[in-house]
Amino acid sequence: MESEVSFPTGPMQSAMLGHTLTVKDDSYLQTYMFRHEDRAAIELLVHWLVEYVGRCQAFQAFFKWGEHGELVQSFDSQVRMPCEWSYWQVETPEDLDLRLIEHVQTVHQIGFDIWKAPLSRLFVVETAKHGFVCIWTWHHALADGYTTQLLFDNMASLSAAGSTPALAFKSSHLLQADSYARWLH
């Protein structure tokens, strides 16, 4: 794998990663769930998220030790976020919620290997009676509140405009490594 660029981690990233390496808990995993009744809407969302992560360096990061023993973030431009689809047989919304909670707990127990990208994944659940749920999990060292807000603002504006993911990306919509590194410091 060839890294395009490397940047020093910001103070908050270093603290999160240090905690992740020593305590081995899920404190810094972010999980978002999107529910929809319509398969086409979920497929569009999944396509959009996979494309966004594939083009946004902030979500292509992995971490490594620098020349002087410091943590640095590098970026793999070839990374593609994995997406798993599953069909669940559940009778009630409460049953679905319990299964979702169990799934998220399992994902958080597994965590991420911070030494290789991607540090994010998608999981989509289809049910016969309760529609679809898309679960997106990533390590908080990739995306802080600023980055996440940019992502969701972009999603909302594209959705409102009826844009298709393949045509919707502009460089101003994607948080790139150099601007993210400046933001962190």
Secondary structure, DSSP 8 states (H G I E B T S, - for coil): ---S-EEE--HHHHHHHHHHHHH--STTEEEEEEEES-HHHHHHHHHHHHHHHHH-GGGGEEEEE-TTS-EEEEE-TT----EEEEE---SSHHHHHHHHHHHHHHHHHH---TTSS--EEEEEEE-SSS-EEEEEEEETTT--HHHHHHHHHHHHHHHHHT--HHHH--GGGS--HHHHHHHH-
